[in-house]
Amino acid sequence: MNSYNDLFQMALSQMKGNLPETSINAWFGDAEAEAMEGNRLVLRAASKFKKEIIENNFKSRLEDALSDLLGQHIEVEVIDGEQKAKPVQAGESIGLSPDEEYTFEHFIVGSSNKFAHAAAISVANHPAENYNPLFIYGQSGLGKTHLLHAIGNVIRGTHPDFRIIYVKGEDFTNELVTAIQEGDVAAFRNKYRMTDLLLIDDIQFIAGKERTQEEFFHTFNALYEAGRQIVLTSDRPPKEMNTLEDRMKTRFEWGLLADIQPPDFETRVAIINAKAEKLGFALPKDVIYCIAENLQSNVRQLEGTVKKIKAKHELGGEAITIDMTQKVIEEVKSISPGLNPTPPMIIQTVSNFYSVPVDQIMSDRRSKDTVQPRQMAMYLVRKMTNYSLPEIGKVFGRDHTTVMHACDKIDSDRKKNAELEDIIKTLIENIQNL
């Protein structure tokens, strides 16, 4: 075991069998194992808010996974994450995914992403020499995050002394807010300005945030002038970020802009084949072509269709035919992004995310670990459906005034809590990509 974090990451991998990966990434993605004292693992959460969620909803699961790995009972102590930012040490990487799928070898290349893929490989092989910064943009679900981690994983292997940070734009903002509140901006600056490779996902989230843009402007300049590599991703090019300062747009365009478009037919076929192979079964060519022709712009829909065909075939005993495939495609389309999610879909997604059973969300329990998921579910049903307050009240077995209070509470809290705002965005994306 190289470090406590190795053990922690192994436990998270084991937990993926029982929890949605989105929940694990949301609550544990930026947590770190700090020490092992006897049979007690000390876990540092990224914030006080995440600390409370982990303690209330996930601590026992993590303890079980650690105990299984070590063959003895392990207790977990979650410490307050809102502490001073630690400088990155030589050879240390923060935030890089342990998922072995996030490599260039597992990235399906086609005409729609060939340029971005080639640029990413060039940066990975020659950091800070060719394209600095590298700015990759495109809609969600097309592989931007995959390329970021692939770059980081290559450089981690070829430059073992490099200090590497992967961070999401909204987490960069949250960390800065904490540093300001604690009067420790100097440690924050030291952490980010002393890194050799900075990978920021969804940089568009800093747009419109004056203090964050100011801080990132100087961080960018410090890294660029020191010859350190910067890679950014966004859902749009810099010129389309209306609330981004002009000086930031200019710097983002100093290096190379590379866009990723929805996959073409041949790439969709390759993605379907790769997904089926990963799941351990083969699809007839006519079935593959049927999927690729009918689902053209959403990689998650392609993958979801392959999973559903496998389930119907292996669990339901159905033959894999064009007729069955077309029915699956229609089922997948019926719950596609932008199409009317139902209250049960929303409630189940919230349940999965918070790791709180649906029956507890729907119950009268008033414990802290159930109140926020319940209020969040009511809020999202109100936001994402045409249900009225009384109709939502009937769904949850409550008066419409209770629903109104829940919606007002979440709406008020999201304005004061950047993490809650991020959670809402994540939940909406999860619901839309079911």
C-alpha positions, 0 to 999 in steps of 0.5 A: 500500500503506497499511501492511505489514499491508495486504501481509500481509493480501493474502498471507493471502487468497492463501494461503486457496486452499491452506490451510483458513481455520481454520488461517489464523485460528488461527495468523495471526489475531492476528499483525502485520507490524511492518516491511519491511526490504529484501526481509525482512518482520518478522512479530510472532506473538502468542506464542512457541508460535504463532511456532514453529508458523508457522516450522515449518509456514507460513513458506515458504507465506507467503514464496511468497505475498509473493514472488508479490505483489511480484514478487521474493523475500521472506523472512519473519522471525517474531519472538517474540510474547511481548513487551509489549502495545502501546497501540492508536493512534488510528484503529487497529483490531486483530483485525477480519476483512478478510473482506468477507462480515462486513458487515450487508449479508451477514447473513441476517435472520430472526425468529430473529436479527432482534432481535440484528441490530437491536441490533447496527445501533443500536450500530454507528450510535450507539456508547456511546449506546444499549446498553452493553454489548451482550451477544449469545448463542446456540449456535455457528454462528448469526452472533454473530461476524459481527455483532461484525465488522459492528459494528466495520467500520461504526464503523471507517468512521464514526469513523476516529479510534476505537481498536478491538479485537476479541479472543476471550475465550481470547486475552484470557486468554492475553495476560494470562498473558503480561503477568503472566509478563513483569511487564508488566501495566501495558502490557496494561491500557493497551492495553485500557483506552484503546480506544474500542470493545472487541469480545470473542467467546466471553466465557464463556471467562473464567468460572472464571479468577479473575485474568482476571475480576479484570482484565476487571472493572476494564477493563470499569469503566474503559471504561464510565465513560469512555463507551466501547462494549463488545460481548460474545458468548457461547454462553449468557446471563450467568445460566447461567455458573455459574463467572462472578462475580456482579459480572460477571454484573451488569455484563453485564446493565447494557446489552442482552441479545440472543439468536440462535436457530436459523433458522426455515424462511424464514431457512433458505431465504434462507441456502441461496439466498445460499450458492448465489448466492455459489457462482455457481449456482441451485438449483430451488425444490423442492430448496431447500425439501427442504434447508430442511425436513430441516436445521433447526438448523445453518447449517454443514450448510445451507452444506455441503449446497449445496457438495456439491450443486454439486460433484456436479453440476459435477464428477460430472455429476449432475442436481440432483434431489430424489433426489440432494438427499436423498442429499446430505442423508443424507451430510451428516447422517452426519458431523454434530456428535455422530455418531461421527467416524472416525480418518481424519476426525480425522487429516485435520482435524489434518493440515489444521489444522497444515498437515502432510501425513497421510503425515508424521503416519503416518510414523516422522518425529520432527521437532518439526513432526510429533510434536505433530500425531501426538500430537494425532491420537492423543489426539483419536481416543482422545477422540472414538471408542470405539477402544481403545489397541491399536486406535488403535495399529493405525491409526497403526502403533504399539504401544499404549504409544506411544498411551498416552504421546501421550494422557498428553502432550497431556493434561498439556500442555493443563493448563499451556498455555492455547493448546493447550487452545484448539487442542483445542477448535478441532479438536474443533469443526472435526471436529464441523462437517465 
